[in-house]
Amino acid sequence: MAASALLVGGAVVGADAASVGTTGPLVQVSVPRSLVAEALTAASFADPSDVVRPQFRYWVPTPPPAGGLKDEVIRSDIADMEALGAGGVELAALGYFGGGPNRSEAWGSETWARSVNTVLGAALDSGLEVSATIGPGWPARIPTVDTPNDPRASKGLYESSTVVAPGSPAVAAPLPAPTGYTAGAVPTLVALVAAQCSASATCAPTTNPGAAGAARTTVLDRSTARRVAVTRAGDPASELDDTFSFTPPAGTSSNGWAVMAFWQATESDAQSGYAGPMYLVDHLSKEGASVITDFWDQNILDYGSGPTSTQALIDDLGGIQLFEDSLELSDRLKWTDTMLSEWTARRGYDPTLSLPALANTGAQACNSFTPTQSGANNTAAGTGSDCGVPPVFDFSDGSGASVRRDYRQTFSDMYIANRLGTLTAWGDAHNIRIKTQSYGEPIDMAAAATAVDVPEGESLAFSNNPEYYKVVAVGAHMSGSNAVSTECCAAFRTPYGIDLKTRLGFVNRAYAGGVNVNTWHGYSYEYAGNGSQAWPGQHAFGTFVDEAYGKRNPNATAFGETQDQLARQQLVLRQGSPRFDVAVYREDLGLRSTQGNGNNIGESQGGTFNEGTVDAPDTVPGTATVAVKTRMNELGYTYEYLSPEHLDLPTARWDGSRLFPDRSAYKAMVLNNQSTSMRPDALQRVVALAEQGMPLVIIGGLPSTSPSAGDQAAQSSLVARASARLRAMVDDGVHRVTRVGSEAYVPSALTSLGVRASARPETPSPALLPVRRHSATGDFYYLFNQSGTPVRESVTLEGAGQPYRLDALTGSITPVPVFQQGDGTVSFEISLDSQQAGLYAVAPTGIPGVQAPSVRALSTTAREAVTTDRGQLAVRTGAAGTVTTILGDRRSVVTPVTSPGTVTLSPVWDLSVESWTPDASTPDTTDTARTLLPTRQVTAAADGTLPSWRDIVGVGVGVAGIGTYTQTFTASEGWRTGAGAYLDLGAASDTVEVRVNGQPVPVDQAEPGSVDIGPWMVPGANRLEVVVASRLLNAVRTAGSSGFTSAAYTDNGLFGPVRATAYRQTVVDTSAAPTTPPVTDQRRATVTELVAKRSTQRFRSGPRAVLKVQVTPAPGLGSTVAITRRGRVLGTVELNAAGRATYRLPRSLKPGRHVVKAVFSGDARSLGSTSGTVVIRVKARRPRS
């Protein structure tokens, strides 16, 4: 079994490393066994397997309906999921929502174990993948942790204090007692610490880091901190009655002394999801993970016997996934029995005397404090989230921030090693892969994502922003996993109210961030619920979070076809391995909660390039703003975020051209604003890689200090020395290291270092988000238009060979007919509507099952060129005339084209609406009656728009269902083979299906604006049907379901304007022109001359510093040569018809010796080459007299 080792904790490396203690165990990350998609061929793309299909999160109720979950309903639901094009089902109990069920039916009972077995059997019959949540609801609880003092229950750190004044010693004083812990829990004392206050005899608060409201923090002199002895009382079972004595040392100031008691106690309330209470499990200890795996072993996996036993079914399925949902732990700072010892081992110092810096800081142990909970910043200590609570104590020397950072690092280390390590080791032994949403707590998200089989993000917590998904996806890329999941597309909105087009924007943004497994949130178990959800059935989370997918929705047919489209996208996104241009160093330990405005996954919006921006959790895509706002993206550079832990992996090597060549294969690294502090081990590793030749762009300054409070002087000295080494490399003419002021200048810096973008648009634009994968077949690209307007422009993609367009809508793969070749690149035009994604491949030897083109072109005057099923080159035109096409051998072909005729649509449509309502004729309240309303005629307004159903007499505001718009149009006289038309539907809600002459036509629900109906048209009369499936919300509200009565009615129907544009498709006659030679037969054009115009090759900087270049044989006009110095491009020059050019060296070239080369990148008929070197010596200019 292949494995990667992830070292957590940050050991210092290098010959001058100081000892900071051990960093903890290695977490062995097993590569998933059955998550690898099949190779892409014409057949696998046309009909994707279940492995690459989207999945449903299957919400089942706990408590269940009377008698437990019914096997027949489970089987029916899973069959419906399969019919809807799903490839997997994820069993998710809604835990303790609604009260405590009967022991015999609840999660973990034998009845529940039977239901799990039923899901496995039904999935095996349907060929679906299976996943299950780790426990009932989230965060993880388990029935066997049912008492408040169970050592496996989650524990918090509680602080209480008293003040002792100089001259008034405390004698046999009671320990300051904690408050706020779980009822019935017995606190245990972690430490009793005293320290002198810096500014007050009463130790009153003097500062407020939140900069709003009253002072909240008392400042202490850290140098005075000391342990205080405790005298035990008579009750051995409790330390609450213990006492202490403390006399302030002589010779100190008159300021008071704070005596602080730190207590550990169970911090979560019980939830009644079983017969009795269940407590949140400890997420930092091995025992907190083992109690879960033990329960699965003893109560779920052991169900049944023989070939139908649960474990046998798991094996027959090839394994399943066990999923831990959101880490939405409480606001209390977490603690565990081994925290002090592991902190000491991992950070290199005993934190006991530093505990005051953690006092009531909340779960995140924040460094910065924003008063998010109230304007006055007066939320009670220990109860706030999102860093809204300043610490009760801090240190005057400023070390408190480093202590809190060390807590977060230790939390992250222990979570990864103890929890994830335990779960994955157990999963390996049971054919179970672990999937987690490891964020929302003080966790290095990228490192945690590397420690599991399948990392997952979510559209809600990530605000549909690809930048945040990248932080999760890198984990799979570093571990070698081939699956990155998202929970999509929840929103805090009423169910049945968001259209599919909007949701597809959410999905596409996730794909642009590295996701390749979409898990819909979610599919609800079919039953009547608690009465308020009688029709169309219960939906998880009541009415405040959507959605409830499935056959209850009118759009089920179109949704199933969309599933095929997404499966093809996911197949492409799981080909081979990821490829990126740039690794962006990200040293971040998440501080935020898992819900919020895009700043929920780490310090300063997750340490990504979205720092300082705010995205709404359920932002509707396609607005004026875009999610990814970087200059790198505008210029086509692909990048992701790298954790410092990744630099310790054995795969972290520079092979001369790529970093992590066996993983993401980065061409360069960016050090993003680490100007204050940085982990010494990580910085030293970056320095070592730069010394080996890795291109490095530094944004901002270089760090001078270590972020840890442990051995600060020695560790900061390491950082300073490493920064000095790196600073000396900047623009030194030897190393490929440079420095810029902001991200906006990174692309030009990368270009100067010889690093080119892998998906470069002809015109820089924020619209396109590229994702690249590489396999033995070639290079695969996913390009998503994140903007609100269409994109039509040329892009240059890295890869050698023939480019292909992979149509995810139809499942067809066609060669791109018009393109240009460069030095390992291809350039061609793409056209993408707003929020639409395109798939492309560049394959040197073709794609299995796809016919190779007979010819290619460099350009055409037609508005569109296509490759026919026979591999012929054809052009599409809208009027009679001629089309000039330049073929690959640069021969020009003129093609006469005839008029396509006209297609005129009527403004009048017949509308037939099938209204969906509760079926009063059956006892099952979830049944739906489908009533066909009388056919109405609707007429478009002068601007072509059609009315909403709510405005049509006989339909009305409360109607939802399926509407069929019908008309007959006539193709003009002379319509013949080769003519066709594009149908522009304008706007519609929710989904659209099109039929021409009774035949279904593929429609992209992400952007149904342009539908090619040509292949289904005939001369003369043509019947056109546009079927619109509405959202169900209006009907649910009208039915009176509780919680929906205040929801706003939606507009449903076809809104238009609907237009048709005719085209003529004509095959280009290339018989008289020689075909393009294969790529392998391209001639080699050689840079045969690169000389200085003066034989001495010595110049004074200025106008006479000119080079001559000759390329033989001469390539085509417009070809260029780049003049480079040590891999950096000084400039480019265009060749003339004879293949010659002159280049004037820049005036900014410094005096001294320069080794220069000329690089010809090639063109459509000529492969590129690089010249030999020429040595140029530039003298300083003579000063003017």
Order of alpha helices (4+ residues) and beta strands (2+ residues): beta-beta-alpha-beta-alpha-beta-alpha-beta-beta-beta-beta-beta-beta-beta-beta-beta-alpha-alpha-beta-beta-alpha-beta-alpha-alpha-beta-alpha-beta-alpha-beta-alpha-beta-alpha-beta-beta-alpha-alpha-beta-beta-alpha-beta-alpha-beta-alpha-beta-beta-beta-beta-beta-beta-beta-beta-beta-beta-beta-beta-beta-beta-beta-beta-beta-beta-beta-beta-beta-beta-beta-beta-beta-alpha-beta-beta-beta-beta-beta-beta-beta-beta-beta-beta-beta-beta-beta
